[in-house]
Amino acid sequence: MNVALRPFHLALPVTDLGASEAFYCGLLGCAKGRTASRWIDLNFFGHQVTLHLVDTSDAAAAANPVDGDSVPARHFGIVLEMADWQSLAARLEEANSKFLISPRIRFKGEVGEQATLFILDPCGNALEFKSFADTTQLFAT
């Protein structure tokens, strides 16, 4: 399927709008868009992510084994250019971020080799940031 990339929209539940804004805008560098008392639109690397304030969260989810890691079954993220991934990984490490999966190369020497890291936002939503030295490997089988 040959599809021109379009921005996606994703809505996430958060139990603390202020802490979530600090995480996404401060640490990750997302620009804030429209807001209301119970939601914030973000520019998440060119995509629209909306944080919706909820009273309780069900962020805990099952995990699957992937190349020796326990990967949260429910997560989202972005594929970055390698230099941007390395810069983000360094920024997160400098901020003493707690990683679910520390920055590493997954599937080393295999089809789909990729740099990856996983973190949780302040409300327990799992995020993956990845990169490919060879972007043709993104959908390789």
A tleap script that builds the chain and sets N, CA, C and O, in Angstrom:
source leaprc.protein.ff14SB
mol = sequence {
  NMET ASN VAL ALA LEU ARG PRO PHE HIE LEU
  ALA LEU PRO VAL THR ASP LEU GLY ALA SER
  GLU ALA PHE TYR CYS GLY LEU LEU GLY CYS
  ALA LYS GLY ARG THR ALA SER ARG TRP ILE
  ASP LEU ASN PHE PHE GLY HIE GLN VAL THR
  LEU HIE LEU VAL ASP THR SER ASP ALA ALA
  ALA ALA ALA ASN PRO VAL ASP GLY ASP SER
  VAL PRO ALA ARG HIE PHE GLY ILE VAL LEU
  GLU MET ALA ASP TRP GLN SER LEU ALA ALA
  ARG LEU GLU GLU ALA ASN SER LYS PHE LEU
  ILE SER PRO ARG ILE ARG PHE LYS GLY GLU
  VAL GLY GLU GLN ALA THR LEU PHE ILE LEU
  ASP PRO CYS GLY ASN ALA LEU GLU PHE LYS
  SER PHE ALA ASP THR THR GLN LEU PHE ALA
  CTHR
}
set mol.1.N position { 0.836 -1.166 0.000 }
set mol.1.CA position { 0.000 0.000 0.000 }
set mol.1.C position { 0.889 1.239 0.000 }
set mol.1.O position { 1.729 1.396 0.886 }
set mol.2.N position { 0.716 2.105 -0.966 }
set mol.2.CA position { 1.486 3.337 -1.060 }
set mol.2.C position { 0.596 4.491 -0.625 }
set mol.2.O position { -0.273 4.932 -1.377 }
set mol.3.N position { 0.814 4.974 0.579 }
set mol.3.CA position { -0.034 6.014 1.150 }
set mol.3.C position { 0.845 7.195 1.554 }
set mol.3.O position { 1.866 7.026 2.221 }
set mol.4.N position { 0.432 8.399 1.138 }
set mol.4.CA position { 1.144 9.587 1.596 }
set mol.4.C position { 0.920 9.725 3.099 }
set mol.4.O position { -0.202 9.583 3.583 }
set mol.5.N position { 1.984 10.000 3.822 }
set mol.5.CA position { 1.851 10.109 5.272 }
set mol.5.C position { 1.025 11.325 5.645 }
set mol.5.O position { 1.238 12.426 5.137 }
set mol.6.N position { 0.101 11.107 6.523 }
set mol.6.CA position { -0.744 12.158 7.068 }
set mol.6.C position { -0.583 12.133 8.579 }
set mol.6.O position { -0.300 11.079 9.147 }
set mol.7.N position { -0.755 13.261 9.237 }
set mol.7.CA position { -0.658 13.258 10.702 }
set mol.7.C position { -1.754 12.380 11.303 }
set mol.7.O position { -2.897 12.402 10.848 }
set mol.8.N position { -1.399 11.613 12.322 }
set mol.8.CA position { -2.407 10.841 13.034 }
set mol.8.C position { -2.903 11.654 14.220 }
set mol.8.O position { -2.277 12.637 14.617 }
set mol.9.N position { -4.032 11.236 14.780 }
set mol.9.CA position { -4.574 11.834 15.993 }
set mol.9.C position { -4.726 10.715 17.012 }
set mol.9.O position { -5.232 9.637 16.703 }
set mol.10.N position { -4.278 10.990 18.232 }
set mol.10.CA position { -4.381 10.024 19.312 }
set mol.10.C position { -4.806 10.769 20.564 }
set mol.10.O position { -4.233 11.807 20.895 }
set mol.11.N position { -5.802 10.249 21.259 }
set mol.11.CA position { -6.243 10.823 22.527 }
set mol.11.C position { -5.816 9.893 23.650 }
set mol.11.O position { -5.999 8.678 23.570 }
set mol.12.N position { -5.240 10.482 24.705 }
set mol.12.CA position { -4.741 9.714 25.840 }
set mol.12.C position { -5.408 10.172 27.134 }
set mol.12.O position { -5.613 11.368 27.340 }
set mol.13.N position { -5.745 9.223 28.004 }
set mol.13.CA position { -6.241 9.614 29.324 }
set mol.13.C position { -5.071 9.957 30.234 }
set mol.13.O position { -4.060 9.255 30.252 }
set mol.14.N position { -5.214 11.041 30.988 }
set mol.14.CA position { -4.213 11.417 31.979 }
set mol.14.C position { -4.929 11.820 33.261 }
set mol.14.O position { -6.018 12.393 33.221 }
set mol.15.N position { -4.320 11.521 34.382 }
set mol.15.CA position { -4.924 11.869 35.677 }
set mol.15.C position { -4.351 13.159 36.252 }
set mol.15.O position { -4.854 13.661 37.257 }
set mol.16.N position { -3.308 13.703 35.631 }
set mol.16.CA position { -2.697 14.950 36.084 }
set mol.16.C position { -2.303 15.751 34.855 }
set mol.16.O position { -1.270 15.491 34.239 }
set mol.17.N position { -3.133 16.727 34.501 }
set mol.17.CA position { -2.909 17.509 33.279 }
set mol.17.C position { -1.631 18.348 33.384 }
set mol.17.O position { -0.899 18.476 32.403 }
set mol.18.N position { -1.360 18.914 34.546 }
set mol.18.CA position { -0.167 19.742 34.717 }
set mol.18.C position { 1.124 18.952 34.579 }
set mol.18.O position { 2.041 19.380 33.878 }
set mol.19.N position { 1.203 17.807 35.239 }
set mol.19.CA position { 2.401 16.965 35.139 }
set mol.19.C position { 2.569 16.439 33.722 }
set mol.19.O position { 3.689 16.330 33.223 }
set mol.20.N position { 1.459 16.114 33.079 }
set mol.20.CA position { 1.520 15.606 31.703 }
set mol.20.C position { 2.000 16.694 30.749 }
set mol.20.O position { 2.811 16.429 29.862 }
set mol.21.N position { 1.499 17.926 30.928 }
set mol.21.CA position { 1.956 19.039 30.094 }
set mol.21.C position { 3.452 19.266 30.284 }
set mol.21.O position { 4.171 19.476 29.307 }
set mol.22.N position { 3.930 19.227 31.523 }
set mol.22.CA position { 5.355 19.409 31.796 }
set mol.22.C position { 6.184 18.322 31.116 }
set mol.22.O position { 7.247 18.607 30.564 }
set mol.23.N position { 5.708 17.089 31.154 }
set mol.23.CA position { 6.413 15.967 30.541 }
set mol.23.C position { 6.456 16.115 29.017 }
set mol.23.O position { 7.529 16.080 28.415 }
set mol.24.N position { 5.291 16.281 28.404 }
set mol.24.CA position { 5.231 16.318 26.943 }
set mol.24.C position { 5.835 17.600 26.367 }
set mol.24.O position { 6.572 17.548 25.383 }
set mol.25.N position { 5.530 18.741 26.971 }
set mol.25.CA position { 6.030 20.013 26.437 }
set mol.25.C position { 7.445 20.315 26.928 }
set mol.25.O position { 8.296 20.749 26.152 }
set mol.26.N position { 7.694 20.085 28.213 }
set mol.26.CA position { 9.006 20.394 28.762 }
set mol.26.C position { 10.065 19.388 28.382 }
set mol.26.O position { 11.061 19.739 27.751 }
set mol.27.N position { 9.859 18.129 28.763 }
set mol.27.CA position { 10.879 17.107 28.533 }
set mol.27.C position { 10.964 16.662 27.076 }
set mol.27.O position { 12.056 16.564 26.517 }
set mol.28.N position { 9.813 16.392 26.462 }
set mol.28.CA position { 9.830 15.897 25.080 }
set mol.28.C position { 9.874 17.020 24.044 }
set mol.28.O position { 10.234 16.773 22.893 }
set mol.29.N position { 9.518 18.241 24.425 }
set mol.29.CA position { 9.593 19.369 23.499 }
set mol.29.C position { 8.390 19.535 22.590 }
set mol.29.O position { 8.493 20.194 21.555 }
set mol.30.N position { 7.255 18.959 22.945 }
set mol.30.CA position { 6.043 19.110 22.137 }
set mol.30.C position { 5.479 20.518 22.307 }
set mol.30.O position { 5.508 21.076 23.404 }
set mol.31.N position { 4.967 21.087 21.218 }
set mol.31.CA position { 4.311 22.393 21.292 }
set mol.31.C position { 2.860 22.193 21.706 }
set mol.31.O position { 2.201 21.242 21.285 }
set mol.32.N position { 2.375 23.111 22.541 }
set mol.32.CA position { 0.992 23.048 23.003 }
set mol.32.C position { 0.098 23.771 22.002 }
set mol.32.O position { 0.432 24.849 21.511 }
set mol.33.N position { -1.037 23.157 21.713 }
set mol.33.CA position { -2.032 23.771 20.832 }
set mol.33.C position { -3.218 24.244 21.645 }
set mol.33.O position { -3.057 24.849 22.704 }
set mol.34.N position { -4.412 23.965 21.141 }
set mol.34.CA position { -5.629 24.385 21.832 }
set mol.34.C position { -5.743 23.669 23.175 }
set mol.34.O position { -5.270 22.546 23.344 }
set mol.35.N position { -6.385 24.352 24.128 }
set mol.35.CA position { -6.571 23.771 25.450 }
set mol.35.C position { -7.968 24.103 25.966 }
set mol.35.O position { -8.624 25.030 25.491 }
set mol.36.N position { -8.387 23.346 26.919 }
set mol.36.CA position { -9.605 23.601 27.681 }
set mol.36.C position { -9.300 23.162 29.112 }
set mol.36.O position { -8.179 22.749 29.409 }
set mol.37.N position { -10.274 23.249 29.983 }
set mol.37.CA position { -10.003 22.910 31.379 }
set mol.37.C position { -9.672 21.432 31.569 }
set mol.37.O position { -9.018 21.075 32.550 }
set mol.38.N position { -10.113 20.554 30.641 }
set mol.38.CA position { -9.899 19.113 30.830 }
set mol.38.C position { -9.144 18.453 29.681 }
set mol.38.O position { -9.087 17.225 29.619 }
set mol.39.N position { -8.558 19.236 28.764 }
set mol.39.CA position { -7.763 18.639 27.695 }
set mol.39.C position { -6.754 19.627 27.133 }
set mol.39.O position { -6.913 20.842 27.244 }
set mol.40.N position { -5.700 19.066 26.521 }
set mol.40.CA position { -4.647 19.837 25.858 }
set mol.40.C position { -4.312 19.134 24.543 }
set mol.40.O position { -4.081 17.925 24.524 }
set mol.41.N position { -4.286 19.891 23.443 }
set mol.41.CA position { -3.784 19.374 22.168 }
set mol.41.C position { -2.280 19.626 22.106 }
set mol.41.O position { -1.806 20.696 22.488 }
set mol.42.N position { -1.539 18.640 21.627 }
set mol.42.CA position { -0.092 18.746 21.490 }
set mol.42.C position { 0.343 18.455 20.066 }
set mol.42.O position { -0.285 17.662 19.364 }
set mol.43.N position { 1.420 19.100 19.645 }
set mol.43.CA position { 2.087 18.742 18.408 }
set mol.43.C position { 3.155 17.724 18.799 }
set mol.43.O position { 4.239 18.085 19.257 }
set mol.44.N position { 2.829 16.443 18.611 }
set mol.44.CA position { 3.723 15.341 18.958 }
set mol.44.C position { 4.483 14.940 17.702 }
set mol.44.O position { 4.059 14.040 16.978 }
set mol.45.N position { 5.602 15.604 17.443 }
set mol.45.CA position { 6.454 15.311 16.288 }
set mol.45.C position { 5.658 15.369 14.983 }
set mol.45.O position { 5.834 14.526 14.103 }
set mol.46.N position { 4.780 16.373 14.865 }
set mol.46.CA position { 3.984 16.554 13.656 }
set mol.46.C position { 2.639 15.852 13.684 }
set mol.46.O position { 1.889 15.918 12.710 }
set mol.47.N position { 2.323 15.189 14.770 }
set mol.47.CA position { 1.045 14.485 14.916 }
set mol.47.C position { 0.269 15.110 16.071 }
set mol.47.O position { 0.857 15.716 16.966 }
set mol.48.N position { -1.053 14.959 16.046 }
set mol.48.CA position { -1.881 15.556 17.075 }
set mol.48.C position { -2.183 14.546 18.175 }
set mol.48.O position { -2.844 13.534 17.939 }
set mol.49.N position { -1.698 14.829 19.363 }
set mol.49.CA position { -2.004 14.027 20.540 }
set mol.49.C position { -2.794 14.919 21.492 }
set mol.49.O position { -2.379 16.036 21.802 }
set mol.50.N position { -3.925 14.415 21.946 }
set mol.50.CA position { -4.756 15.162 22.880 }
set mol.50.C position { -4.730 14.444 24.223 }
set mol.50.O position { -5.008 13.248 24.309 }
set mol.51.N position { -4.393 15.187 25.261 }
set mol.51.CA position { -4.388 14.660 26.621 }
set mol.51.C position { -5.728 15.002 27.256 }
set mol.51.O position { -6.069 16.177 27.389 }
set mol.52.N position { -6.487 13.991 27.647 }
set mol.52.CA position { -7.796 14.183 28.269 }
set mol.52.C position { -7.711 13.843 29.752 }
set mol.52.O position { -7.306 12.742 30.125 }
set mol.53.N position { -8.095 14.796 30.590 }
set mol.53.CA position { -8.095 14.587 32.026 }
set mol.53.C position { -9.205 13.610 32.406 }
set mol.53.O position { -10.366 13.786 32.035 }
set mol.54.N position { -8.817 12.568 33.160 }
set mol.54.CA position { -9.767 11.575 33.653 }
set mol.54.C position { -9.571 11.432 35.155 }
set mol.54.O position { -8.523 11.794 35.689 }
set mol.55.N position { -10.566 10.912 35.823 }
set mol.55.CA position { -10.471 10.743 37.273 }
set mol.55.C position { -9.655 9.525 37.662 }
set mol.55.O position { -8.959 9.544 38.677 }
set mol.56.N position { -9.733 8.464 36.868 }
set mol.56.CA position { -8.942 7.254 37.102 }
set mol.56.C position { -8.396 6.765 35.780 }
set mol.56.O position { -8.954 7.052 34.721 }
set mol.57.N position { -7.311 6.033 35.845 }
set mol.57.CA position { -6.667 5.536 34.633 }
set mol.57.C position { -6.552 4.018 34.682 }
set mol.57.O position { -6.383 3.428 35.749 }
set mol.58.N position { -6.644 3.402 33.521 }
set mol.58.CA position { -6.451 1.959 33.398 }
set mol.58.C position { -5.210 1.678 32.544 }
set mol.58.O position { -5.204 0.760 31.724 }
set mol.59.N position { -4.160 2.482 32.748 }
set mol.59.CA position { -2.966 2.412 31.904 }
set mol.59.C position { -2.226 1.081 32.004 }
set mol.59.O position { -1.537 0.691 31.061 }
set mol.60.N position { -2.356 0.378 33.127 }
set mol.60.CA position { -1.650 -0.901 33.262 }
set mol.60.C position { -2.153 -1.873 32.198 }
set mol.60.O position { -3.357 -2.029 31.995 }
set mol.61.N position { -1.222 -2.512 31.536 }
set mol.61.CA position { -1.599 -3.424 30.458 }
set mol.61.C position { -0.639 -4.603 30.422 }
set mol.61.O position { 0.421 -4.596 31.048 }
set mol.62.N position { -1.036 -5.585 29.686 }
set mol.62.CA position { -0.203 -6.771 29.497 }
set mol.62.C position { 1.049 -6.413 28.703 }
set mol.62.O position { 1.127 -5.352 28.083 }
set mol.63.N position { 2.013 -7.306 28.732 }
set mol.63.CA position { 3.259 -7.118 27.993 }
set mol.63.C position { 3.574 -8.393 27.220 }
set mol.63.O position { 3.103 -9.478 27.561 }
set mol.64.N position { 4.374 -8.239 26.180 }
set mol.64.CA position { 4.821 -9.365 25.368 }
set mol.64.C position { 6.339 -9.364 25.313 }
set mol.64.O position { 6.957 -8.299 25.328 }
set mol.65.N position { 6.952 -10.546 25.250 }
set mol.65.CA position { 8.403 -10.596 25.092 }
set mol.65.C position { 8.799 -10.251 23.654 }
set mol.65.O position { 8.258 -10.806 22.697 }
set mol.66.N position { 9.745 -9.333 23.522 }
set mol.66.CA position { 10.273 -8.943 22.207 }
set mol.66.C position { 11.779 -8.793 22.342 }
set mol.66.O position { 12.253 -7.899 23.043 }
set mol.67.N position { 12.526 -9.649 21.687 }
set mol.67.CA position { 13.985 -9.586 21.658 }
set mol.67.C position { 14.573 -9.398 23.063 }
set mol.67.O position { 15.470 -8.580 23.267 }
set mol.68.N position { 14.056 -10.162 24.018 }
set mol.68.CA position { 14.592 -10.148 25.369 }
set mol.68.C position { 14.012 -9.077 26.282 }
set mol.68.O position { 14.396 -8.997 27.449 }
set mol.69.N position { 13.094 -8.252 25.780 }
set mol.69.CA position { 12.471 -7.214 26.598 }
set mol.69.C position { 11.007 -7.545 26.829 }
set mol.69.O position { 10.405 -8.303 26.068 }
set mol.70.N position { 10.442 -6.975 27.876 }
set mol.70.CA position { 9.015 -7.084 28.156 }
set mol.70.C position { 8.359 -5.799 27.643 }
set mol.70.O position { 8.402 -4.764 28.307 }
set mol.71.N position { 7.753 -5.877 26.454 }
set mol.71.CA position { 7.201 -4.707 25.779 }
set mol.71.C position { 5.724 -4.539 26.138 }
set mol.71.O position { 4.939 -5.472 25.968 }
set mol.72.N position { 5.335 -3.346 26.637 }
set mol.72.CA position { 3.925 -3.126 26.946 }
set mol.72.C position { 3.072 -3.324 25.694 }
set mol.72.O position { 3.368 -2.765 24.638 }
set mol.73.N position { 2.022 -4.115 25.817 }
set mol.73.CA position { 1.170 -4.376 24.656 }
set mol.73.C position { 0.480 -3.097 24.187 }
set mol.73.O position { 0.239 -2.927 22.992 }
set mol.74.N position { 0.162 -2.200 25.111 }
set mol.74.CA position { -0.462 -0.936 24.741 }
set mol.74.C position { 0.570 0.173 24.882 }
set mol.74.O position { 0.964 0.536 25.990 }
set mol.75.N position { 1.001 0.706 23.742 }
set mol.75.CA position { 1.940 1.813 23.725 }
set mol.75.C position { 1.820 2.545 22.396 }
set mol.75.O position { 1.191 2.051 21.461 }
set mol.76.N position { 2.417 3.708 22.320 }
set mol.76.CA position { 2.499 4.431 21.063 }
set mol.76.C position { 3.832 5.145 21.033 }
set mol.76.O position { 4.546 5.179 22.035 }
set mol.77.N position { 4.171 5.716 19.888 }
set mol.77.CA position { 5.430 6.433 19.793 }
set mol.77.C position { 5.658 6.981 18.412 }
set mol.77.O position { 4.723 7.193 17.640 }
set mol.78.N position { 6.903 7.203 18.118 }
set mol.78.CA position { 7.283 7.828 16.857 }
set mol.78.C position { 8.600 7.221 16.386 }
set mol.78.O position { 9.445 6.831 17.192 }
set mol.79.N position { 8.757 7.151 15.078 }
set mol.79.CA position { 10.020 6.728 14.466 }
set mol.79.C position { 10.771 7.999 14.095 }
set mol.79.O position { 10.319 8.777 13.255 }
set mol.80.N position { 11.915 8.199 14.724 }
set mol.80.CA position { 12.713 9.401 14.516 }
set mol.80.C position { 13.908 9.126 13.625 }
set mol.80.O position { 14.307 7.976 13.442 }
set mol.81.N position { 14.478 10.188 13.071 }
set mol.81.CA position { 15.779 10.073 12.413 }
set mol.81.C position { 16.780 9.672 13.502 }
set mol.81.O position { 16.592 10.017 14.668 }
set mol.82.N position { 17.837 8.950 13.133 }
set mol.82.CA position { 18.766 8.418 14.129 }
set mol.82.C position { 19.387 9.518 14.991 }
set mol.82.O position { 19.494 9.356 16.206 }
set mol.83.N position { 19.795 10.626 14.388 }
set mol.83.CA position { 20.397 11.711 15.176 }
set mol.83.C position { 19.394 12.274 16.175 }
set mol.83.O position { 19.766 12.601 17.302 }
set mol.84.N position { 18.128 12.391 15.782 }
set mol.84.CA position { 17.086 12.889 16.683 }
set mol.84.C position { 16.823 11.887 17.806 }
set mol.84.O position { 16.617 12.279 18.954 }
set mol.85.N position { 16.830 10.596 17.474 }
set mol.85.CA position { 16.636 9.553 18.493 }
set mol.85.C position { 17.775 9.613 19.519 }
set mol.85.O position { 17.540 9.564 20.726 }
set mol.86.N position { 19.008 9.720 19.020 }
set mol.86.CA position { 20.165 9.772 19.914 }
set mol.86.C position { 20.101 11.010 20.813 }
set mol.86.O position { 20.431 10.936 21.997 }
set mol.87.N position { 19.680 12.136 20.255 }
set mol.87.CA position { 19.548 13.362 21.032 }
set mol.87.C position { 18.474 13.223 22.115 }
set mol.87.O position { 18.683 13.628 23.259 }
set mol.88.N position { 17.325 12.649 21.746 }
set mol.88.CA position { 16.252 12.439 22.720 }
set mol.88.C position { 16.697 11.465 23.811 }
set mol.88.O position { 16.464 11.714 24.994 }
set mol.89.N position { 17.328 10.369 23.428 }
set mol.89.CA position { 17.805 9.395 24.413 }
set mol.89.C position { 18.767 10.067 25.395 }
set mol.89.O position { 18.681 9.833 26.601 }
set mol.90.N position { 19.668 10.885 24.897 }
set mol.90.CA position { 20.608 11.588 25.772 }
set mol.90.C position { 19.878 12.561 26.688 }
set mol.90.O position { 20.200 12.647 27.873 }
set mol.91.N position { 18.897 13.298 26.161 }
set mol.91.CA position { 18.125 14.247 26.974 }
set mol.91.C position { 17.364 13.520 28.082 }
set mol.91.O position { 17.318 13.991 29.218 }
set mol.92.N position { 16.771 12.381 27.754 }
set mol.92.CA position { 16.044 11.604 28.760 }
set mol.92.C position { 16.990 11.056 29.822 }
set mol.92.O position { 16.662 11.059 31.009 }
set mol.93.N position { 18.158 10.586 29.402 }
set mol.93.CA position { 19.141 10.090 30.367 }
set mol.93.C position { 19.633 11.215 31.268 }
set mol.93.O position { 19.770 11.018 32.476 }
set mol.94.N position { 19.903 12.397 30.701 }
set mol.94.CA position { 20.362 13.546 31.487 }
set mol.94.C position { 19.309 13.985 32.499 }
set mol.94.O position { 19.646 14.493 33.569 }
set mol.95.N position { 18.014 13.786 32.158 }
set mol.95.CA position { 16.920 14.156 33.058 }
set mol.95.C position { 16.629 13.056 34.078 }
set mol.95.O position { 15.672 13.150 34.847 }
set mol.96.N position { 17.468 12.006 34.080 }
set mol.96.CA position { 17.279 10.859 34.976 }
set mol.96.C position { 15.906 10.219 34.822 }
set mol.96.O position { 15.281 9.811 35.801 }
set mol.97.N position { 15.447 10.138 33.569 }
set mol.97.CA position { 14.162 9.494 33.294 }
set mol.97.C position { 14.241 8.021 33.631 }
set mol.97.O position { 15.282 7.387 33.461 }
set mol.98.N position { 13.140 7.486 34.108 }
set mol.98.CA position { 13.066 6.059 34.395 }
set mol.98.C position { 12.595 5.360 33.119 }
set mol.98.O position { 11.499 5.621 32.625 }
set mol.99.N position { 13.426 4.482 32.600 }
set mol.99.CA position { 13.103 3.773 31.368 }
set mol.99.C position { 12.409 2.455 31.668 }
set mol.99.O position { 12.812 1.730 32.578 }
set mol.100.N position { 11.376 2.146 30.913 }
set mol.100.CA position { 10.834 0.785 30.930 }
set mol.100.C position { 11.810 -0.128 30.210 }
set mol.100.O position { 12.093 -1.241 30.654 }
set mol.101.N position { 12.316 0.366 29.094 }
set mol.101.CA position { 13.360 -0.312 28.320 }
set mol.101.C position { 14.389 0.754 27.974 }
set mol.101.O position { 14.088 1.708 27.257 }
set mol.102.N position { 15.596 0.590 28.482 }
set mol.102.CA position { 16.666 1.560 28.248 }
set mol.102.C position { 17.026 1.641 26.774 }
set mol.102.O position { 16.810 0.685 26.030 }
set mol.103.N position { 17.574 2.774 26.345 }
set mol.103.CA position { 17.987 2.912 24.947 }
set mol.103.C position { 18.905 1.770 24.543 }
set mol.103.O position { 19.892 1.471 25.216 }
set mol.104.N position { 18.555 1.138 23.422 }
set mol.104.CA position { 19.339 -0.008 22.947 }
set mol.104.C position { 19.030 -0.275 21.483 }
set mol.104.O position { 18.113 0.305 20.902 }
set mol.105.N position { 19.821 -1.170 20.904 }
set mol.105.CA position { 19.575 -1.640 19.541 }
set mol.105.C position { 18.891 -2.994 19.641 }
set mol.105.O position { 19.410 -3.923 20.259 }
set mol.106.N position { 17.732 -3.092 19.031 }
set mol.106.CA position { 16.949 -4.339 19.021 }
set mol.106.C position { 17.152 -5.022 17.663 }
set mol.106.O position { 17.337 -4.359 16.642 }
set mol.107.N position { 17.112 -6.347 17.673 }
set mol.107.CA position { 17.275 -7.164 16.465 }
set mol.107.C position { 18.611 -6.881 15.776 }
set mol.107.O position { 18.687 -6.837 14.548 }
set mol.108.N position { 19.650 -6.692 16.567 }
set mol.108.CA position { 20.973 -6.346 16.027 }
set mol.108.C position { 21.422 -7.379 14.995 }
set mol.108.O position { 21.440 -8.581 15.263 }
set mol.109.N position { 21.782 -6.887 13.814 }
set mol.109.CA position { 22.256 -7.738 12.732 }
set mol.109.C position { 21.162 -8.516 12.032 }
set mol.109.O position { 21.453 -9.345 11.169 }
set mol.110.N position { 19.906 -8.268 12.384 }
set mol.110.CA position { 18.773 -8.976 11.791 }
set mol.110.C position { 17.901 -8.016 10.987 }
set mol.110.O position { 18.082 -6.800 11.039 }
set mol.111.N position { 16.956 -8.583 10.244 }
set mol.111.CA position { 15.970 -7.770 9.551 }
set mol.111.C position { 15.217 -6.947 10.594 }
set mol.111.O position { 14.806 -7.476 11.627 }
set mol.112.N position { 15.040 -5.670 10.327 }
set mol.112.CA position { 14.317 -4.808 11.241 }
set mol.112.C position { 15.154 -4.233 12.368 }
set mol.112.O position { 14.601 -3.726 13.344 }
set mol.113.N position { 16.494 -4.299 12.257 }
set mol.113.CA position { 17.341 -3.733 13.308 }
set mol.113.C position { 16.930 -2.289 13.575 }
set mol.113.O position { 16.733 -1.503 12.649 }
set mol.114.N position { 16.804 -1.951 14.874 }
set mol.114.CA position { 16.299 -0.627 15.231 }
set mol.114.C position { 16.809 -0.198 16.596 }
set mol.114.O position { 17.085 -1.023 17.467 }
set mol.115.N position { 16.927 1.104 16.757 }
set mol.115.CA position { 17.183 1.687 18.066 }
set mol.115.C position { 15.825 1.884 18.723 }
set mol.115.O position { 14.865 2.285 18.064 }
set mol.116.N position { 15.742 1.603 20.017 }
set mol.116.CA position { 14.461 1.732 20.711 }
set mol.116.C position { 14.678 2.138 22.158 }
set mol.116.O position { 15.733 1.887 22.741 }
set mol.117.N position { 13.670 2.765 22.718 }
set mol.117.CA position { 13.598 3.023 24.148 }
set mol.117.C position { 12.131 3.181 24.517 }
set mol.117.O position { 11.322 3.615 23.698 }
set mol.118.N position { 11.793 2.829 25.744 }
set mol.118.CA position { 10.432 2.958 26.259 }
set mol.118.C position { 10.454 3.735 27.564 }
set mol.118.O position { 11.311 3.510 28.419 }
set mol.119.N position { 9.500 4.656 27.712 }
set mol.119.CA position { 9.302 5.384 28.958 }
set mol.119.C position { 7.801 5.479 29.231 }
set mol.119.O position { 6.975 5.259 28.345 }
set mol.120.N position { 7.475 5.808 30.467 }
set mol.120.CA position { 6.087 6.085 30.839 }
set mol.120.C position { 5.917 7.579 31.027 }
set mol.120.O position { 6.814 8.252 31.535 }
set mol.121.N position { 4.753 8.106 30.614 }
set mol.121.CA position { 4.449 9.486 30.973 }
set mol.121.C position { 4.027 9.508 32.441 }
set mol.121.O position { 3.906 8.442 33.045 }
set mol.122.N position { 3.800 10.670 33.030 }
set mol.122.CA position { 3.483 10.725 34.464 }
set mol.122.C position { 2.208 9.979 34.861 }
set mol.122.O position { 1.990 9.710 36.042 }
set mol.123.N position { 1.365 9.644 33.878 }
set mol.123.CA position { 0.098 8.972 34.172 }
set mol.123.C position { 0.093 7.509 33.756 }
set mol.123.O position { -0.956 6.866 33.756 }
set mol.124.N position { 1.265 6.977 33.399 }
set mol.124.CA position { 1.388 5.555 33.110 }
set mol.124.C position { 1.197 5.151 31.665 }
set mol.124.O position { 1.163 3.957 31.370 }
set mol.125.N position { 1.068 6.114 30.740 }
set mol.125.CA position { 0.968 5.774 29.320 }
set mol.125.C position { 2.361 5.444 28.795 }
set mol.125.O position { 3.298 6.219 28.985 }
set mol.126.N position { 2.499 4.294 28.136 }
set mol.126.CA position { 3.796 3.845 27.629 }
set mol.126.C position { 4.073 4.447 26.257 }
set mol.126.O position { 3.212 4.439 25.377 }
set mol.127.N position { 5.290 4.970 26.086 }
set mol.127.CA position { 5.729 5.551 24.825 }
set mol.127.C position { 6.987 4.839 24.358 }
set mol.127.O position { 7.872 4.525 25.154 }
set mol.128.N position { 7.054 4.589 23.059 }
set mol.128.CA position { 8.260 4.026 22.444 }
set mol.128.C position { 8.797 5.031 21.442 }
set mol.128.O position { 8.053 5.591 20.636 }
set mol.129.N position { 10.089 5.244 21.506 }
set mol.129.CA position { 10.776 6.056 20.510 }
set mol.129.C position { 11.759 5.129 19.819 }
set mol.129.O position { 12.548 4.450 20.476 }
set mol.130.N position { 11.712 5.102 18.492 }
set mol.130.CA position { 12.594 4.199 17.767 }
set mol.130.C position { 13.188 4.889 16.561 }
set mol.130.O position { 12.738 5.960 16.152 }
set mol.131.N position { 14.206 4.262 15.999 }
set mol.131.CA position { 14.861 4.761 14.804 }
set mol.131.C position { 15.500 3.595 14.065 }
set mol.131.O position { 15.836 2.571 14.660 }
set mol.132.N position { 15.655 3.765 12.790 }
set mol.132.CA position { 16.295 2.767 11.938 }
set mol.132.C position { 17.468 3.413 11.224 }
set mol.132.O position { 17.318 4.481 10.632 }
set mol.133.N position { 18.634 2.782 11.271 }
set mol.133.CA position { 19.765 3.260 10.480 }
set mol.133.C position { 19.415 3.158 9.004 }
set mol.133.O position { 19.857 3.974 8.194 }
set mol.134.N position { 18.616 2.147 8.656 }
set mol.134.CA position { 18.139 1.925 7.290 }
set mol.134.C position { 16.615 1.931 7.334 }
set mol.134.O position { 16.007 0.931 7.715 }
set mol.135.N position { 15.993 3.037 6.951 }
set mol.135.CA position { 14.542 3.166 7.074 }
set mol.135.C position { 13.758 2.187 6.199 }
set mol.135.O position { 12.557 2.005 6.400 }
set mol.136.N position { 14.422 1.560 5.236 }
set mol.136.CA position { 13.714 0.539 4.445 }
set mol.136.C position { 13.391 -0.682 5.298 }
set mol.136.O position { 12.603 -1.534 4.889 }
set mol.137.N position { 13.993 -0.772 6.477 }
set mol.137.CA position { 13.741 -1.899 7.377 }
set mol.137.C position { 12.474 -1.724 8.208 }
set mol.137.O position { 12.078 -2.644 8.924 }
set mol.138.N position { 11.837 -0.567 8.126 }
set mol.138.CA position { 10.649 -0.275 8.941 }
set mol.138.C position { 9.575 -1.347 8.791 }
set mol.138.O position { 9.006 -1.788 9.789 }
set mol.139.N position { 9.292 -1.767 7.582 }
set mol.139.CA position { 8.248 -2.770 7.349 }
set mol.139.C position { 8.827 -4.064 6.762 }
set mol.139.O position { 8.090 -4.876 6.203 }
set mol.140.N position { 10.135 -4.253 6.889 }
set mol.140.CA position { 10.777 -5.452 6.353 }
set mol.140.C position { 10.288 -6.696 7.096 }
set mol.140.O position { 9.982 -6.642 8.287 }
set mol.141.N position { 10.221 -7.809 6.375 }
set mol.141.CA position { 9.789 -9.069 6.984 }
set mol.141.C position { 10.929 -10.059 7.054 }
set mol.141.O position { 10.747 -11.176 7.539 }
savepdb mol mol.pdb
quit
